[in-house]
């Protein structure tokens, strides 16, 4: 059964989606042109503001409010993404698909922890404030998209890229959530350096195919977001930066896993690879540095 925090997250994502769709969906019958399509923003934005006022006064507990306001924001992002995808000019539409993907990913990050390891839940479980680098990378992709959509609009209409990127995002996110649920209480967003008494080595399910399925899913998801946007520069940069991030993250995590599980982890490594391209991780006898 979903814990209280998970229900708060679920409801406050779905309420703005349902309300915005119910009130604003008649706008789909309006004939939009490149000059007037931006009017789709105003009624959903007003509804989002009203819902936020209600949330502020409904949730008296600060912890519940912090969950609700984030989930509501992601519901709004998802809704606007859908509207943009269906109503915006062709060269802008794919940004709506991207927004819907981003809203869904961060919402389900929290829900995934609510299902798999609820005792570790916090507002940070939405991974909205993952790191400064993450925010800079996202902002850079937005800048590239809008510059190219202005100067090279035809490039943003390549639907093959939309489809490939969407499938990469969907499958990558799906793999990550399956990994969360399979690992159950062994999954956390932060690398653990002290072994919990309940911490076990998980080798079943998707962990029988790859040692780090959640990282594999996130790696391909992140690149997929840039393919969706048809951002050639950020596709390359995201691939390089994500690879470097996960190379170092896996290395550090596997040092702790060797310390936690000893020979059992050594044997597991012999049978199963990391799942990430050209990343081997830490093995016994290696210097304790990823470089």
N, C-alpha and C positions, 0 to 999 in steps of 0.2 A: 504494500500500500504506500502511496506517495506521502512523504512527510509534509508537515504543515508548510514549511518554506517552499517546497516544491509546488504545492497547491497555490500558494500566493503568486509564484512565478508563472504558473500555467494560466491562471485566471487573468492576471494583469497583462499578459501578452494577448490573450484571445479577446478580451473585452474591447480594446481599441480597434483590433482588426474587425470584429463583428460590427461595432458601431460605425466605424468609418466606411466600411463596405456597404452597410445598410443605408446610410444617409447619402453617401457620395456616389454610389454605383449608378444612379440615374444619369449622372454626367456622361456615362459611356454612350448615351444616345445623342449627345451633343456633337456637332461636327467641328472637330478641332482643326486648326490650321497652324502653320509655324508661328503665326503672330499671336494666337490667343491660347495656346495649349497650357501656358503657365497658370491659368485660372484654376486648374485642378488642384493646386496647392492650398487654396484658401479655406475651403470648407473642412477638409481633413485637419488642417493646422488648428483651426478654431476648436474642433472637436477634441483634438489632442490636448489643447490647453485646458479645456473644461474638465476632461477626465483627470488631468494632473491635479487640478484644484480639489476634485472629489477625493482622490487618493491621499492628498496631503492631510485632509481632515478625517478621513475614514480610518487610516492606520495610525493609531496612537503609539504603538510600539515603534521605536526608531529602526529596529532591525527589519521589521516587516515593511516599513516605508522604503528603506533602502533597496529591498528586493523589488517591491512593486514599481517604483519609479523607473528602475532600469528595465524591467520587463515591459512596462508600458512604452518606453522609448523604442525598444526593439520591435514591438508590435506596430508602432507608427512607422518605423523605417521599412518594415516588411510591406505594410499597406501601400506606402508611397512608392516603393519599388514596383509593386504590381501595377499601380496606376501609370507610372512613367513608362513601363514596358509596353502597355497596351495603348497609351494615348499620346505619347510624345512623338516628335518627328523621328524618322527612321534612324538618323545618326546619333540620337540621344537614347533611344530605347534600351540599348544594352546596359546602360548605367542603372536602369530600373531593375534589370535582372540581377546585376551585381548587388544592389542595395537589398533586394529580397534574400539573396544568398547570405549576405553579411548578417542581416537581422536574424535569420534562422540559425546560423552557426552559433552566434553568441548566446542566443536564448537556449538552444539545446545543450550548450556547454554546461549551463547551470542545471538544467533538468537531468543531464547525464550523471552529474555528481549527486543530485538529489536521489536518484535511483540506485546508484552503485555504492556511494560512500557518504551518506548524508551527514555523518558526524564532522566532516571536514568542510561543510558548506559555509560560505561567507559571500558578501557582495562581490568579492574578487573572483568568485567562481564563474562569473559571466565572462571573464578574461577581457573585459573592455579596456582595462588599464594594464594590459599585459606588460608593456615596457614603452619607454620613450621611442626606442627604435621601431617598435611596431606601429606607433602612431605616425612617426615620420614616414615610414614606408607606405602607409595607407594614404596619407596626404599627398605624397609624391605621385602615387598612382592616379589620384583625382586630378592633379595638375596636368599630368601627361594626357589623361583622357580628354579634358576639356580644351586643352590647347590643340590637340590633334582633331577633335571633333569640329573645331572652328576652322582650322587651316586645311585639314584633309578629311572632310566629312564622309566621303565615300568609303574610306577605309573602315569606319565604324559600322558599316552596314554589312560586313562579311558574316553572314549567318552561320557559316560552317564553323567559324571560331566560337560563336555563341554556343553552339551545340556541344562542341568538343570541351569547351571550358566548363559548361554547366555539368556535363557528365563527370568530368574530373572532380569538380567541387562536390557533387552529390555522392559519388563513390568514395572519395576521400573522407568526407564527413561521416558517411555511414560506417566506414571501417573504423574510424576513431571512436564513434559511439559504441560500436560492438566491442571494441577493446576495453572501453570503460566498464561496460556491463560485465564482460568476462572476467576482468581483473577484480571487480567488486570492491571490497574494502582495501584492496592492495593498490588501487589507483588514486593518485593525488596529482594536483596541478604543480606541486612544488617537489623537487627532488628531496627525498628523505635521507638524512645522514645518520639518524638513530633508528634502529630497528624496533618497530612496534611488536609487542608479543603476538599479535594476530597476523603479522606480515608473513605471507607465504610466497614461495616461488610459483608463479603461474606459467604453466607450459601447455595448457589445453586450449582448444578452440583456435582462434586466430593466432594465439601465441605459439601454436605448433607449426605455424607457417613462417612466422617472423618474430624476432625478439622484441621489436618496438612498433607494433601495429598502430598505436595512437600517433606516434611521430610520423610514420609513413603516411597515414591518412592526412595529417595536417600539412605535411610537405607538399603532397600533390594538390591538396585543396588550395593552398596559398598560390601556387603557380596557376591553377585553374582560374582563380579570380582575375588574373591579369589576361588570360586568354579570353575570358568572357568580355573584358573591356577592350580587347584587341589593342593592347598596349605593348608594342614590340620592345621598347626599352625596358619597361618594368618586368616583362616576361623573363628577360635575361637576368636583370638585377635580382628579382625575387628568387630565381632558381639558384643563383650563386650565393646570395645572402642566407636563404633558407638552408641550403646545403651546409654552409659553414656553421650556422647556428646549431643544426641538429648533429653535425659531426662532434662539436664540442660538448653538447648536452648529453649525447649518448656516451661519450667517453667518460665524463664525470659520473654519470648515473651508474655505469657498469663497474666503476671502481667500488662504489658503495654496494652494488649487488654481489661482487666478489667477497666483500667483507661480510655481508649478511649470510650468504648461502654457500660460500666456499666451493668445494669440489662439485657440489650439485650444479652450481652455475657454470663451472668449467665444462662439465659434460653437456649441459644444455647448449652452450656456445658451439660445441663440436657438431651438434645435430642441426642447429637452426641459425640462419644468418640474421643480420639486423633488419633486412628488408629495405634499407635505404641504399641508393646507388653509390658504390665505391666507399661506403663507410663500414669499417670492420668493428669499431668499438675498442674497448680496452680488453687486452688479454694478459694473462699472467706473464710476468717477466718484462713487460713493456715499461718504459719510463712513465712516471705519473704526470704526463703532459700530453695534450692532444696534438702537439705539433712535432 
